[in-house]
């Protein structure tokens, strides 16, 4: 979804530095990467923040721009982001059998 928003709708990716280790059962999913350029080769800014608060401060000053992040590591990050009325959380799910197959393939 993030890649689609970046390449098709001009969203800019934002990143939050992860401060807690990834559980070993999730390590294979932790390698996911969002491209920093769209299909036309247009480079995007890669803003990285040390905390969710830093990201929110940055985005609040630029709230009319289009931003996307997939770095919601835990509920504390989500709580910070939910304080802003322009934040939308999108959750995409697949059937359990498909998720299990993908996990086994990784």
C-alpha positions in Angstrom: 0.0 0.0 0.0 2.8 2.4 0.9 4.6 1.7 -2.4 1.4 2.3 -4.3 0.7 5.7 -2.5 4.3 6.7 -3.2 4.4 5.8 -6.9 0.9 6.6 -7.9 -0.2 9.5 -5.7 3.1 11.3 -4.9 3.2 10.5 -1.2 6.6 11.0 0.5 7.9 8.2 2.8 8.7 8.9 6.4 10.6 6.6 8.8 10.9 6.3 12.5 14.0 4.7 13.9 13.2 1.4 15.7 14.4 1.5 19.3 13.2 -2.0 20.3 14.5 -5.3 18.8 12.4 -7.2 16.4 11.2 -10.5 17.9 13.0 -13.4 16.2 9.7 -14.8 14.8 9.2 -11.6 12.9 12.8 -11.1 11.6 11.9 -12.2 8.0 9.2 -9.5 7.7 11.5 -6.9 9.2 13.5 -6.8 5.9 10.6 -5.1 4.0 11.7 -2.0 2.1 9.8 0.9 0.6 11.4 2.2 -2.5 12.7 5.8 -2.4 11.8 6.5 -6.0 8.7 6.0 -8.1 8.4 4.2 -11.4 9.5 7.4 -13.3 12.7 7.5 -11.3 11.7 10.6 -9.3 13.6 10.6 -6.0 11.7 11.1 -2.8 13.0 12.6 0.4 13.8 10.0 3.0 13.1 11.7 6.3 14.0 9.6 9.3 13.0 10.5 12.8 14.3 9.3 16.2 10.8 9.3 17.6 7.2 9.4 16.7 7.0 12.8 18.3 9.7 14.1 16.0 7.7 12.8 13.0 4.5 14.4 14.2 6.2 17.7 14.7 7.6 17.6 11.2 4.3 16.6 9.6 2.2 19.1 11.6 4.1 22.0 10.1 3.5 20.4 6.6 0.1 18.9 7.2 -1.2 19.7 3.7 1.5 17.5 2.1 1.2 13.8 1.5 3.1 11.5 3.8 3.2 7.8 4.5 4.9 5.6 7.0 4.9 1.9 7.8 7.0 2.3 10.9 4.3 1.8 13.6 6.3 -0.5 15.9 4.0 -0.6 18.8 0.9 1.0 20.5 3.0 3.9 21.9 3.9 5.1 18.4 0.2 4.7 17.3 -1.0 6.8 20.2 1.3 9.6 19.2 0.2 9.6 15.6 -3.5 9.4 16.5 -3.3 12.8 18.2 -3.4 14.4 14.8 -6.7 14.7 12.9 -5.0 14.3 9.6 -3.6 10.9 10.5 -5.3 7.8 8.9 -4.4 4.3 9.9 -4.9 1.8 7.1 -4.9 -1.9 7.9 -4.7 -4.5 5.2 -5.3 -8.1 6.1 -5.2 -11.5 4.3 -6.9 -14.8 5.1 -5.1 -16.7 7.8 -4.2 -19.5 5.4 -2.5 -17.1 3.0 -0.6 -15.3 5.8 0.6 -18.7 7.1 1.8 -19.7 3.6 3.7 -16.4 3.2 5.2 -16.8 6.6 6.4 -20.4 5.8 7.8 -19.2 2.4 9.9 -16.5 4.2 
